[in-house]
Amino acid sequence: MTGRAALVPFDSLFPVLDLLRSVGPITRSELVRATGLTRKVVSQRVDELIAAGFAEESGMGPSTGGRAPREVRFRPGEAHVLVAELASTSMTVGIADLGGSVIAQAHEAAGVVAGPDAAIDHVEELFDELLAARPPGSPPVWGVGIGVPGPVATATGRPVGALSIPEWAQYPVRERLAARYDVPVWVENDANLMALGELRAGIARTHRDVLFIEIADGIGGAVVASGELHRGALGFAGEFGHIVVDPAVTERCWCGRTGCLTQVAGGRALARQGQLAAREGRSRILAAIAAQGRRISAREVFTAAAAGDPVSAQILTRAGEHLGAVTAVLVSAFNPSLVLVDAGFVSIDDPLVAAFRATVLDRCLPAAGGLQFAVSPLGNSAGLIGAAFTVVDALFSARHLDQWCAQGSPVGLADVIHKNP
């Protein structure tokens, strides 16, 4: 922001900026009608946003009989945010602009299983490489957004409980990255970020109430209610992978209980069942894979099912039925218009999704017959887009905008901003 005007934190600044960000090109007259502010106040706020670099005059709006009015739009290129999504054995990092568009990214086969110190070391290395590759004169970094598997406490930005990798519990992800880059940091559950990415830039854009399901090592999820990501009182909403569905399962889940949905339908459970089918010779295809010295993971079970293996198809069908039984309860309680499944393992026509969809519809009220099902079209990009919007939405929220706009940027204000998360 060097050389640009700082913003004055008027109460009328936020609604004008929020509309510019959410609606797109809009005329001053439309801003007056939408905000209820006077024409003079709207004009002042727009001029201030233009001077600060956050808005610009764009094309001409439709004419209502006289001269066509000029439109104003948000300028997303004034700053960048660093974004990352960590999975069990992989990570994707990127740089995004203030419009949530990912402009550069990198993917590595190293994830949370390496432990928090090693994983965050690697995230920082990849961030630094992406930053170094930017052209001269690139905008400053204003924030970091990162997704990790498992629940995260909103107030602290630390992973807590029910984690597949216990070493991550209470690890100071926010504090470490804030100290490294001198900007505010938002840490989120990875499923929340994927759901937010789909809500803002994917198939969920036309829906207000969405249930998002992630099938990874375990089962995760996220809830979108009335167009907003619902985090719950402490940030743990959507952790339905730890609902008990099969008391006969005696092996303990990483949450400490037994019989969780994660233990019968998650990626680790599918791999374990596939390995057992190979050892017992029930699956010719999986046995052949094991004989080659290859480890059987959930992906091999899906591959074998696609190749016509009835045992693998049965494993996936049972998992889909368990997942569908839990989801049917959530659909009846929450009444979403869309159930969206992460594309990590599944496809829309595989045995797991087919059984899942059939079970949900069979167990719900007839009125749920219009419920839509889809597999995430954004794939790996969903988490990065969601991380970008998590940062940008927070920075430009009514809660935080006043904390940094007079200075011109949030750089150096992580402690101030995170006192009021």
Buried (B, 14 or more C-beta within 10 A) or exposed (E): BEEEBBBEEBEBBBBBBBBBBEEEBBBBEBBBEBBEBEEEBBBBBBEBBBEBBBBBEBEEBEEEEEEEBEBBBBBBEBBBBBBBBBBBBBBBBBBBBBBBEBBBBBEBEBBBBBEBEBBBBBBBEBBEEBBEEBEEEBBEBBBBBBBBBBBBBBEBBBBBBBBBBEBBBBBBBBBBBBEBBEBBBBBBBBBBBBBBBBBBBBBBEEBBBBBBBBBBBBBBBBBBBEEEBBBEEEBBBBBBBBBBBEEEBEEEBBBEBBBBBBBBBBBBBBBBBBBBBBEEEBBBBBBEBBEEEEEBBBBBBBBBBBEEBBBBBBBBBBBBBBBBBBBBBBBBEBBBBBBBBBBBBBEEEBBBBBBBBBBBBEBBEEEBEEBEBBBBEBBBBBBBBBBBBBBBBBBBEEEBBBBBBEBBBBBEBBEBBBEEB
